[in-house]
């Protein structure tokens, strides 16, 4: 039971940290989600949004971050 409690505390802390990061990023007015290459289709009754360029940049950033974390962990 103690392991589940620790896991829930860690997951909660990670979610709290991610929420704080998103709040801070929202105040910086970065154009994430509105970059050239992000696809937006607006029809009469529907809107479809696919952030292609933002997804690629985020993937590159996270790949480098996890690579560096793994590199320094050894």
N, C-alpha and C positions, 0 to 999 in steps of 0.2 A: 504494500500500500504506500509506503514511503517513496518508492521510486515513481509512482504515478503522480504523487504530490509534487515532487521535484520537477518532473516533466511538465506539469501544468504551470508551475511557477516560471520555468524557463520559456515556455511558449508564450505566456502572458508578457514576460519582459521583452521578448523579441517583437511581439505585436505592438507593444507600447513604444518601443524604439522606432519601429517602422512608421507608426503613426506620427511620431514627432518629426521624423525625416520628411515625410510627405507634407506636413504642415509648413516646415521650413522651406522646402522646395517650392511650395505654392506662393510663398512671399517673395521669392527671387525673380519671378516672372520669366522663368526659362520657357522657351517655346516647345517643350516636350509635348507631343501630341498634336502639334501644329507645324511640324517640320515639312519641308518639301519632300514628297514621296509618301506622305501619310494619305491614305485614301479615304475620302468622305463622299458618300452618295446620299443625296437628299431627294426623296420622292415626294409624292403627294401626302401619303400617310405614314411614311417610314423614313428612318435615317439609319444608314449603315456606316460604321466608322471602323477602319482597320489601320492602326498606326504602324505601318510597315517599317519606315525609317527609324522611328522611335524604338521599335522592338529590336532592330538590328544593333543600334547604338547601345541599348541596354544590355543586350547579349554580349557584345564585345567588352563592355565595362565589367560585367559580372564575371566573365571568363578570365580577364586579367586580374581581377580582385581575388578570385579563388585560386588562381595559379600562384600569385604572390603569397597568399596565406599558406598554401601547401608547401611552397618553396622555403619559407622562413620557419615553418613548423618543425622541419627535420633537424 
